[in-house]
Amino acid sequence: MKHLVDLDDFSLEEVESILNKAIYIKSNMSKFSNAMSKKIIATLFYEPSTRTQMSFQTAMIKLGGQVIGFDNPTNSSIAKGEDLKDTIKIISEYADIIAIRHNLEGAARAAACFSSCPVINAGDGGHLHPTQTLTDLLTIKETKSSFSNLTFGFCGDLKHGRTVHSLVKMLLRYKNNKFIFISTDQLKIPDYIKKIIIASKNQFEESCSLENSIDKLDILYMTRIQKERFKFEKTAFSAQKNFFKLKKNTLKKAKSDMLILHPLPRVDEIDFEVDSDPRAAYFRQAANGVFARMALITHVLSAPNVENFPTVTINKCCCNDRCVTNFEKYLPKRFIKNKESYFCHYCSQKLNI
């Protein structure tokens, strides 16, 4: 089946096709009102969500389909101790497509291993969020003429920001983009993302000042500090909160056509007074999530079957303590070989050998 766990699963042509279809749907909604008639999506949300969950549900309803699922695992058999494998094997018999959000990194890939219907990753821990990336790209496409030759600034929690990781990986498939990562030392972009950028021969720099970087940017992608990812909330989280805040005065230094994005929810990293600035696109960005996911659902359910990733099995544990394989112990220890290195098939962490 055609799953979407990582946008690397899709060719560039496929991504462009989905974006173009989303733009067409946006202007021709009535033509798609029965596109998914008698189809069912299961939305399995192990973590809280507003926009992602509801936009998937809205997308399927607008396509003429139906929705089942849960938004609180404590109200399901998971609370009784059911593992991910059994949950997916059962629900994939009830639904035609599954959208899953999970707190563990690599959970979406694990779900795809056992599902009898297509699986869409709606966010797996701090790893990836590919459907948010489609939403981001759609918003950029409506504003900028190209995805190339742009300077992107990412500000906030870049360590845990799965939306940032997904978008950066996707933008590296276009030409001559530059990245400025604005964060504290504790919340820097992960090393594996830096290595991907270096291998692609694109440029990046790291900064600890939004004010000193904003004048260089074509697109500013703000993110919240992700409280739920901190093990020791009162100490580590408190030290990071309120460190970056986009204010109206800061925007005086920015380009007149700079685009301001945010995957939402925001907490305190963008002042409300910025909302009225014509460069602020985050509410339009959230609305675009419905159209991007409508296009994605129709694409996945009409796509031909694909071959599995070539992986190797090594009797080693993933060193990422948030990897799904360290909790769902039955999962085979699969790795992808890249030159002389091995990377976890589920969460992308490099294996220490």
C-alpha positions in Angstrom: 0.0 0.0 0.0 0.9 3.6 -0.3 1.7 5.0 3.2 2.8 8.5 4.1 5.2 8.2 7.1 7.8 10.6 5.7 7.6 12.8 2.7 10.7 11.0 1.5 8.3 8.2 0.7 6.9 10.3 -2.1 8.6 11.6 -5.2 8.9 15.3 -5.8 6.5 14.9 -8.7 3.9 13.3 -6.3 4.3 16.1 -3.8 3.8 18.8 -6.5 0.8 16.9 -7.8 -0.8 16.8 -4.3 -0.2 20.6 -3.9 -1.7 21.4 -7.3 -4.7 19.2 -6.5 -5.1 21.0 -3.1 -5.2 24.3 -4.9 -7.8 23.0 -7.4 -9.9 21.5 -4.6 -9.9 24.9 -2.8 -11.6 26.5 -5.7 -13.8 23.6 -6.8 -15.0 22.0 -3.5 -18.4 20.9 -5.0 -16.6 18.6 -7.5 -15.2 16.5 -4.7 -18.2 16.2 -2.4 -18.6 12.5 -3.2 -15.0 11.6 -4.0 -14.6 9.3 -1.0 -18.2 8.2 -0.7 -18.5 5.0 1.4 -14.8 5.3 2.5 -13.9 5.5 6.2 -10.9 7.2 7.8 -9.8 6.2 11.4 -8.2 9.0 13.2 -6.1 7.5 16.0 -4.7 10.3 18.2 -2.6 9.2 21.2 -1.7 12.8 21.8 -3.9 16.0 22.0 -4.6 17.8 18.8 -7.0 20.4 17.5 -6.0 21.4 13.9 -4.5 18.1 12.7 -7.2 15.9 14.0 -10.1 18.1 13.0 -8.7 18.9 9.6 -8.4 15.2 8.8 -12.0 14.6 9.9 -13.2 17.7 8.0 -11.3 16.7 4.9 -12.9 13.2 4.9 -16.4 14.6 5.6 -16.0 17.1 2.8 -15.0 14.3 0.5 -18.2 12.5 1.3 -16.5 9.9 3.6 -17.0 8.9 7.2 -14.9 9.1 10.3 -14.2 6.7 13.2 -11.4 6.7 15.8 -10.4 8.2 19.2 -8.8 11.3 20.5 -8.0 9.9 24.0 -6.3 6.5 24.2 -7.6 6.1 27.8 -11.0 5.6 26.3 -9.9 2.7 24.2 -8.4 -0.8 24.8 -5.0 0.8 24.9 -5.8 1.6 28.5 -6.2 -2.1 29.1 -2.7 -2.8 27.8 -3.3 -3.5 24.1 -0.1 -3.0 22.1 0.2 -0.9 18.9 0.3 -3.9 16.6 -3.0 -5.3 17.7 -4.7 -1.9 17.7 -3.6 -1.3 14.1 -4.4 -4.8 12.9 -8.0 -4.5 14.1 -8.7 -0.9 13.2 -7.2 -1.3 9.7 -10.0 -3.9 9.1 -12.6 -1.4 10.0 -11.3 1.6 8.0 -10.0 2.3 4.5 -7.2 4.6 5.7 -5.7 5.5 9.1 -4.2 8.8 10.3 -2.2 8.3 13.5 -0.6 10.7 15.9 1.6 9.1 18.6 3.9 10.3 21.3 6.6 7.8 20.4 9.0 8.5 17.5 8.7 5.9 14.8 5.2 4.8 15.8 3.7 5.7 12.4 6.3 3.5 10.6 5.6 0.7 13.0 1.8 1.1 12.4 2.4 0.8 8.6 4.2 -2.5 9.2 0.9 -4.1 10.5 -1.8 -2.2 8.8 -4.0 -3.7 6.0 -4.9 -0.2 4.8 -2.8 3.0 4.1 -1.3 4.8 7.1 -0.7 8.5 7.3 1.7 9.9 9.9 -0.1 12.8 11.7 2.9 13.3 13.9 5.2 10.9 15.8 6.7 12.4 18.9 9.4 14.9 18.1 10.3 13.1 14.8 8.2 14.1 11.8 4.9 15.7 10.8 4.6 15.3 7.0 1.0 16.4 6.5 1.9 19.7 8.3 4.7 20.0 5.8 2.2 19.7 2.9 0.1 22.4 4.6 3.2 24.6 5.0 4.2 24.1 1.3 0.7 24.9 0.1 0.7 28.2 2.0 4.2 29.0 0.6 3.1 28.1 -2.9 0.2 30.5 -2.8 2.5 33.4 -1.8 5.9 32.7 -3.3 6.6 31.9 -6.9 9.0 29.0 -6.0 10.3 26.8 -3.3 13.9 27.5 -4.4 16.3 30.4 -3.8 14.8 31.3 -0.4 16.1 31.9 3.1 14.1 30.2 5.8 14.3 31.1 9.4 13.2 28.5 12.0 12.8 29.9 15.5 12.0 28.2 18.9 12.1 24.6 19.9 14.0 23.1 17.0 15.1 20.0 18.9 11.6 18.6 19.4 9.9 20.4 16.5 8.8 17.6 14.2 7.1 20.2 11.9 10.6 21.8 11.4 12.3 18.5 10.8 9.8 17.5 8.1 9.8 20.9 6.4 13.6 21.2 6.3 14.0 17.7 4.8 11.4 18.6 2.1 12.9 21.9 1.2 16.3 20.3 0.7 14.8 18.7 -2.4 14.7 22.1 -4.0 17.6 24.3 -5.2 19.7 26.9 -3.4 17.8 27.3 -0.1 19.5 28.7 3.0 18.4 27.9 6.6 18.9 30.0 9.7 18.1 28.0 12.9 17.3 30.4 15.8 17.2 28.7 19.2 18.8 28.3 22.5 21.7 25.9 22.9 19.4 23.4 24.6 16.9 23.4 21.8 19.1 23.3 18.7 18.2 21.5 15.5 19.2 17.8 15.8 22.5 16.7 14.4 20.9 14.2 11.9 19.1 17.2 10.2 22.4 19.1 10.0 24.1 16.1 8.4 21.4 15.9 5.8 21.8 19.6 5.0 25.6 19.2 4.7 25.2 16.2 2.5 22.8 18.1 0.2 25.4 21.0 -0.1 22.9 23.6 1.1 23.9 26.3 3.6 22.8 26.8 7.1 23.7 28.8 10.1 22.7 28.8 13.8 21.7 31.9 15.7 20.6 32.8 19.2 18.9 36.1 18.2 15.7 36.6 16.3 16.3 40.3 16.1 19.7 39.9 14.5 18.5 37.4 11.9 15.1 38.5 10.8 16.3 41.0 8.2 17.8 38.1 6.1 14.6 36.0 5.9 12.1 35.4 3.2 10.1 33.1 5.5 10.0 33.0 9.3 8.7 29.8 10.8 8.0 30.3 14.5 7.4 27.4 16.9 6.4 27.0 20.5 8.5 25.5 23.3 7.1 22.0 23.5 6.4 21.6 27.2 5.2 18.0 26.8 8.6 16.9 25.5 10.5 17.9 28.7 11.2 15.1 31.2 11.8 17.6 34.0 9.2 20.2 33.4 9.8 22.7 36.2 13.5 23.1 35.6 14.3 22.5 31.9 11.1 23.9 30.5 11.1 27.0 32.7 14.6 27.8 31.5 13.5 27.8 27.9 10.0 29.5 27.9 9.6 33.1 26.8 13.1 33.1 25.3 11.9 34.1 21.8 8.9 36.3 21.1 7.9 37.9 17.8 6.7 41.4 18.4 5.5 44.2 16.1 8.7 46.2 16.7 10.9 43.2 15.6 9.0 43.1 12.3 10.3 46.6 11.4 13.6 45.0 10.5 12.0 42.3 8.3 11.4 42.3 4.6 8.1 43.8 3.5 7.1 40.5 1.8 8.5 38.1 4.5 6.0 35.3 5.2 5.3 34.4 8.9 4.3 30.8 9.5 3.5 28.9 12.7 2.2 25.3 12.9 0.1 26.3 15.9 -0.9 26.2 18.7 1.0 29.3 19.8 1.6 29.9 23.5 3.5 33.1 24.0 6.0 33.2 21.1 3.9 35.6 18.8 2.3 38.7 20.2 -1.4 39.1 19.3 -0.6 42.5 17.7 1.3 40.6 15.0 -1.9 38.9 13.8 -3.0 42.1 11.9 0.3 42.3 10.0 -0.2 41.3 6.3 2.8 39.1 6.5 1.2 36.9 9.2 -0.1 33.8 7.4 -0.5 31.2 10.2 -4.3 31.2 10.4 -4.5 30.8 6.6 -1.9 28.1 7.0 -4.1 26.2 9.4 -7.1 26.6 7.1 -5.1 25.2 4.3 -4.6 22.0 6.3 -8.1 20.8 5.2 -7.3 21.2 1.5 -3.9 19.6 1.7 -5.3 16.6 3.5 -8.2 16.3 1.1 -5.7 16.1 -1.7 -3.5 13.7 0.2 -6.4 11.3 1.1 -7.5 11.1 -2.6 -4.0 10.5 -3.7 -3.1 7.8 -1.2 -6.3 5.9 -1.8 -5.8 5.9 -5.6 -2.1 5.2 -5.6 -0.7 1.9 -6.8 1.1 -0.4 -4.4 4.7 0.2 -3.7 7.7 -1.9 -2.6 8.9 -1.9 1.0 12.1 -0.1 2.0 15.2 -2.3 1.8 16.2 -2.7 5.5 18.6 -4.9 7.5 17.9 -6.5 10.8 20.5 -6.0 13.5 20.3 -7.3 17.1 20.9 -3.8 18.5 18.5 -1.5 20.3 17.9 2.0 19.0 19.7 4.6 21.1 16.8 7.0 21.0 15.0 6.6 24.3 11.8 7.9 22.7 11.9 5.4 19.8 8.8 3.1 19.5 11.1 0.0 19.4 12.1 0.6 23.0 8.5 0.4 24.2 6.9 -2.0 21.7 9.5 -4.7 22.3 8.1 -7.2 19.6 9.1 -4.9 16.8 11.9 -6.2 14.6 15.1 -4.1 14.9 15.2 -2.8 11.4 17.8 -0.3 10.1 18.5 1.4 6.8 22.2 1.3 5.7 23.6 4.5 4.3 27.3 4.1 3.3 28.9 2.8 6.5 26.2 4.0 8.9 22.9 2.5 10.0 19.8 4.5 10.8 16.7 3.3 12.6 14.0 2.4 10.1 11.4 3.8 12.5 12.8 7.0 14.0 15.8 7.8 11.8 18.3 7.8 14.7 21.9 6.8 13.8 22.9 3.5 15.4 25.9 3.6 17.6 28.0 0.5 16.7 
